[in-house]
Amino acid sequence: MANTYKPGEKAGRSGQYEIVGPRGGRTGIERTVVKNEPFPPTLKPGQQYQMVDPTKNGSGRKK
């Protein structure tokens, strides 16, 4: 299974994250999380976040 993140952990990258169940089942619910901000609480205990679409704006890149 891809990297998952628990509520309250800080995001390593900005983008869209989907809430997944304890065994990796997809919920279809996505949240936008900004780099270094904590993940919000999930709807049910045991759920986590999984990156589905990273931000493509190029911020943070060296010129």
Backbone torsions as a table, in degrees:
resi	resn	phi	psi	omega
1	MET	NA	146.9	179.8
2	ALA	-65.8	168.8	179.2
3	ASN	-58.2	134.6	176.4
4	THR	-120.6	156.0	-176.5
5	TYR	-130.3	139.2	-179.7
6	LYS	-87.8	154.4	174.9
7	PRO	-56.8	137.1	179.9
8	GLY	96.2	-22.8	175.9
9	GLU	-69.2	153.8	177.8
10	LYS	-86.9	139.0	-179.6
11	ALA	-74.5	134.7	177.7
12	GLY	-84.3	-15.3	-178.2
13	ARG	-152.0	143.3	177.5
14	SER	-74.8	146.5	175.7
15	GLY	158.3	-169.0	178.7
16	GLN	-92.6	130.0	179.1
17	TYR	-121.9	133.6	177.9
18	GLU	-95.6	143.1	174.0
19	ILE	-79.2	128.2	178.0
20	VAL	-120.3	152.8	-179.4
21	GLY	-74.8	176.3	-177.4
22	PRO	-59.8	-28.6	179.2
23	ARG	-104.3	13.8	176.0
24	GLY	92.7	4.7	178.9
25	GLY	-67.1	136.0	-178.2
26	ARG	-78.5	144.4	179.2
27	THR	-107.4	-21.5	-176.2
28	GLY	83.7	0.3	-180.0
29	ILE	-97.4	125.6	-178.8
30	GLU	-119.3	151.8	175.9
31	ARG	-130.6	143.9	173.9
32	THR	-91.6	125.7	-178.6
33	VAL	-126.2	136.4	-178.7
34	VAL	-95.3	143.9	-179.6
35	LYS	-49.8	137.0	178.9
36	ASN	68.8	8.4	174.3
37	GLU	-99.8	149.5	179.8
38	PRO	-74.5	148.7	175.4
39	PHE	-70.4	140.8	179.7
40	PRO	-72.8	166.0	176.2
41	PRO	-61.1	149.9	177.0
42	THR	-90.5	172.3	-177.4
43	LEU	-75.4	-31.0	-178.2
44	LYS	-135.1	153.1	176.7
45	PRO	-61.1	145.9	177.0
46	GLY	88.8	-11.5	179.1
47	GLN	-79.4	154.0	179.0
48	GLN	-137.7	-178.8	-179.4
49	TYR	-113.6	146.2	177.7
50	GLN	-137.1	131.7	-179.1
51	MET	-64.7	131.6	176.1
52	VAL	-120.6	-26.2	-178.3
53	ASP	-151.9	100.0	178.4
54	PRO	-68.9	152.4	177.0
55	THR	-67.6	139.1	-175.4
56	LYS	-116.0	35.1	-176.9
57	ASN	-91.8	-8.4	176.4
58	GLY	79.6	6.3	179.9
59	SER	-66.4	143.5	178.7
60	GLY	89.7	-5.8	178.3
61	ARG	-82.1	144.8	176.1
62	LYS	-78.4	144.5	-179.4
63	LYS	-90.9	NA	NA
